[in-house]
Amino acid sequence: KVFGLGTLASMANRERYVRLTSALYGVYSTMEQELDKCCEVANAADTIQEGKVGDDDGLSKSKSPVAHFWNKHSTILRRAPMLKKDVEDASKMMNTGNEKIHELAKYDDSKYTSATIDYMNAIREAGEEDRKRGTGRLLGHAYTRYLADLMGGSVLGTPTRMALRLGEGMPTQYSFAFPASSSSSSAGDSSSDNASEENNSNDVAMSRKEYVESIYSDLNEAGEILKKENTDGADDDGALLEEVVAEAREAFRHNVKVYAEEPIYFDSAVGLKNIAIGW
C-alpha cells in the first residue's frame, strides 16, 4: 500500500517526482557501488589464487554469493545511471538552474533525507560485512529493489510520463534490455547486452518473465554457494541464509520509510488525477 501510494504521490508534480527519484538514485548508486566492490574483491582474490595449488585462502568469485549473482546481472539490472538521467531531465523541465540540477543527482549524503541516508548506510554495512565474512546480505537488498522494478515497476513508465507530461522516452528507470533467451552467455555479459539492445543477432530476447525466472535461479545458486563455501563449523548454514532474509525484510522497512517520508494520501489522489487528465 505504501509503495503504491508513494509512487502515485510522486506523480502529483515534477518537484515531488524529482525528490523521490533523487532518493532512489541515492539508494541504487550506493547499492550498486557496494555490489561492485564485492565483485572487485572476489576478482582480486581469484587473481591472487592463480598458480597457488592447494591454497584456499581468499574470497574468490566461486565463493562469493554476491559476486556470483552480480557478475551475471549487473549490466541488465544497473539502475543508477538511468535514475540520474531521469532526475536531470525532469529538473531541466522545471525552473531550476544547472547548479541545482547537478546537486539533485550528485552522490553526496548531505543532499538526501534522513530516511534515505539510513537506507544507504544499511546497504553500506551489509556490503562491508559481505566482503569481510563472505556472506550474502546485499542479496537481500538486491532482491527487494530489482524484483520490484522488474515486476511492479514495469507498468509505471507510461503513467508517470502521462501524469507529469515528461518527454518522450522518460522515465528510463523502468527500461530493461533483456539478454537473448537462446544465448548461453550470462545476463551480465556485454555480448548478450549488445544482442538485445542492438538487435544484431537472430536470437530472440528473453521475455520479462523469463528474465525474472533467471534472477530467481541465480539467487538460488548464490544461496547454495553460501551454504557450501562459507560455513566454518561454528555457524550453521541456515543462519547465514537467514541473514539474507532478514536483510531483505530490513530493506523493505527502509523502502517504506523513504516512500512515506512525505505526506502521501493527498498527493497520491493528485497523482491519480494527473494520470487520468494530465498535469
Rosetta blueprint (number, residue, H / E / L):
1 K L
2 V H
3 F H
4 G H
5 L H
6 G H
7 T H
8 L H
9 A H
10 S L
11 M L
12 A L
13 N L
14 R H
15 E H
16 R H
17 Y H
18 V H
19 R H
20 L H
21 T H
22 S H
23 A H
24 L H
25 Y H
26 G H
27 V H
28 Y H
29 S H
30 T H
31 M H
32 E H
33 Q H
34 E H
35 L H
36 D H
37 K H
38 C H
39 C H
40 E H
41 V H
42 A H
43 N H
44 A H
45 A H
46 D H
47 T H
48 I H
49 Q H
50 E L
51 G L
52 K L
53 V L
54 G L
55 D L
56 D L
57 D L
58 G L
59 L L
60 S L
61 K L
62 S L
63 K L
64 S L
65 P H
66 V H
67 A H
68 H H
69 F H
70 W H
71 N H
72 K H
73 H H
74 S H
75 T H
76 I H
77 L H
78 R L
79 R L
80 A H
81 P H
82 M H
83 L H
84 K H
85 K H
86 D H
87 V H
88 E H
89 D H
90 A H
91 S H
92 K H
93 M L
94 M L
95 N L
96 T L
97 G L
98 N H
99 E H
100 K H
101 I H
102 H H
103 E H
104 L H
105 A L
106 K L
107 Y L
108 D L
109 D H
110 S H
111 K H
112 Y L
113 T L
114 S H
115 A H
116 T H
117 I H
118 D H
119 Y H
120 M H
121 N H
122 A H
123 I H
124 R H
125 E H
126 A H
127 G H
128 E H
129 E H
130 D H
131 R H
132 K H
133 R H
134 G L
135 T L
136 G L
137 R H
138 L H
139 L H
140 G H
141 H H
142 A H
143 Y H
144 T H
145 R H
146 Y H
147 L H
148 A H
149 D H
150 L H
151 M L
152 G H
153 G H
154 S H
155 V H
156 L L
157 G H
158 T H
159 P H
160 T H
161 R H
162 M H
163 A H
164 L H
165 R L
166 L L
167 G L
168 E L
169 G L
170 M L
171 P L
172 T L
173 Q L
174 Y L
175 S L
176 F L
177 A L
178 F L
179 P L
180 A E
181 S L
182 S L
183 S L
184 S L
185 S L
186 S L
187 A L
188 G L
189 D L
190 S H
191 S H
192 S H
193 D H
194 N H
195 A H
196 S H
197 E H
198 E H
199 N L
200 N L
201 S L
202 N L
203 D L
204 V L
205 A E
206 M L
207 S L
208 R H
209 K H
210 E H
211 Y H
212 V H
213 E H
214 S H
215 I H
216 Y H
217 S H
218 D H
219 L H
220 N H
221 E H
222 A H
223 G H
224 E H
225 I H
226 L H
227 K H
228 K H
229 E H
230 N L
231 T L
232 D L
233 G L
234 A L
235 D L
236 D L
237 D H
238 G H
239 A H
240 L H
241 L H
242 E H
243 E H
244 V H
245 V H
246 A H
247 E H
248 A H
249 R H
250 E H
251 A H
252 F H
253 R H
254 H H
255 N H
256 V H
257 K H
258 V H
259 Y H
260 A L
261 E L
262 E L
263 P L
264 I L
265 Y H
266 F H
267 D H
268 S H
269 A H
270 V H
271 G H
272 L H
273 K H
274 N H
275 I H
276 A H
277 I H
278 G L
279 W L
